[in-house]
Amino acid sequence: MSATDDRTNNGGVPVPVTPAGATGGAPAEHPPASPAGRGMFGVQGSGDVSGYGGLVRPRKPIEESPRPYGGYFDEVRDALEEAYPEFGDAIEKVVIDRGELTLHVRPERIAEVCQVMRDDLALRFELCSSVSGVDYLGAEERRLHVVYQLTSMTYRRRVRLEAAVSAEDPHLPSVTGVYPTADWQERETYDMFGIVFDGHPNLTRILMPDDWEGHPQRKDYPLGGVPVEYKGAEIPPPDRRRSYQ
């Protein structure tokens, strides 16, 4: 008798068969004795939320870009260097990557640089459209980076500022005095990454409850959470979801 015959009744009509090794009614589960590694979710102890069970992509060091940069990038750098006498001390490096100009700024100088970027007539970056955080855990000593997206509506230009602080001393000046739009954005970055913006008018949590412990978007924050109900279904937190092939 063939395998096909095993899956039909006496009338030749196919009937459902429980997959071999299925343990919880989920066909995508691995059999208990499977040598294959478990990942997407369900990884224990690693803190990994990428879904690949500890996969690490090496981060290449960011190097200064050589001149000429091209486009308006050279004009922006030259205008800032002329308008800001402390340019050599404040700007750690200038990087052009994926068509974007990034000025890496010493954290204690970030508010000064923003002031010049906004007020100088040759720059006129009037809008700070975003303040966000990044955690480069294990890649460098100053692992917590703050990224500022500035826009010049006068000249229709964009520039990216980036400042790096350590997890042990995550302080840098607030830019809310220069860009009021940064108020809630700095609060969110504080809430999620624990970066403290000195001089902020009301640096309190904005997403998490006031008594929440820790900062959820740091990469060493333990994977977990609470169940979420959505349209009548309950979605378990990531650390209690099943494993996927």
Secondary structure, DSSP 8 states (H G I E B T S, - for coil): --HHHHTB-TTS-B-----TT-SSS-TTS--TT--S---SS---SS---SSSTT------------S---TTHHHHHHHHHHH-TTHHHHEEEEEEETTEEEEEE-GGGHHHHHHHHHH-TTT---EEEEEEEEE-TTT-SS-EEEEEEEEETTTTEEEEEEEEE-SSS-EEE--TTT-TTHHHHHHHHHHHH--EEET-TT---SSS-TT--S-TTSTTS-S----EEETTEEE--GGGS----
